[in-house]
Amino acid sequence: MILLQQRFLRDLLLFMLVVLINVYLGIYIDSEVLKKNCFPYETAFENFRDEEVSEEVINSFLYDFQHMEESDITEQKIKPAEDADFAKLSEYLAMYFALNNTCSDSDLLEENISFVKEHQPEKFERIQSKIEAMWTDAVLFPVGAIENEPGATVDFANSWRQSRTFGGDRFHEGCDIMASVNQRGIYPIYSVSDGVVENIGWLRLGGYRIGIRSRHGAYFYYAHLSDYAKDFQIGEEVKAGTLIGFMGDTGYSDTPGTTGNFPVHLHFGVYFDDESGKEFSVNPFPLLRYLKSL
């Protein structure tokens, strides 16, 4: 009888040990899976490209409304150029995009960001650094006012991924800033950032265009210009606010100088290079919306 009791206790202890090991292994495996998948890069990347984020969310991330006194918000004590925190914005947006645009609570985002930085820092930084470059380097709206034309305005909407057919079926990789006065050569176009001229001249789709690489790697693209402000050279440095040309309607032709195929407007684009060196576009609409509000 004693031997049977001892055997029973031994088997029970072994069984409990196996159960505990399995529970521990289950927790460990779940933990490792969570660490591995805490930042779904592909989801974050696609949402970063599409930039489907409201003005309210952008402002709440920029100025941390959640932790401001309500009176400060209602009394508009916010000075964008002084108070905007683009480093924080880029972290929040990177996590917001990874969570498929479903969480805008800054406290919850902070918790997720801390966890991701500990376990997937490289993936997080690959997205976050590009967001920060885009929002930090661009400091002014690209279209200026027209002297002696106070009624001349511009308008733009989110035309990202809209269908385009000239040159084959494709989607729109930028934002069109439309002129209320449909006259080429009167709206001044300024560089939104400091940077270096990387491309200039005629393109079949873009007409007269100029591409400027910013300090942190964003490539800002200005297309359909009527003409340039000067004879820019590739490699030439420009400052934010440098007059680079005038709004026009050039392009959609292999013949340099072709005009009239569409209304006067500026096509503004933002591009980055991925880890393999391949270029990809990002929706510039939220950035332009913010710059226009300054």
ABEGO torsion letter per residue (X at the ends): XAAAAAAAAAAAAAAAAAAAAAAAAAAAAAAAAAAAAABBAAAAAAAAAAGBBBAAAAAAAAAGAAABBAAAAAAGABBAAAABBAAAAAAAAAAAAAAGGABABAAAAAAAAAAAAAABAAAAAAAAAAAAAAAAABABBABBBBBGBAABBBBBBBABGBBBABGEBBBBABBBBBBABBBBGABBBBBABBEBBABBEBBAAAEBBBBBBBAAGBBBBBBGBABBABBBBBGBBBBBGBBAEBBBABEGBABBGBBGABBBBBBBBBBBBBAAGBBBBBBAAAAAAAAAAX
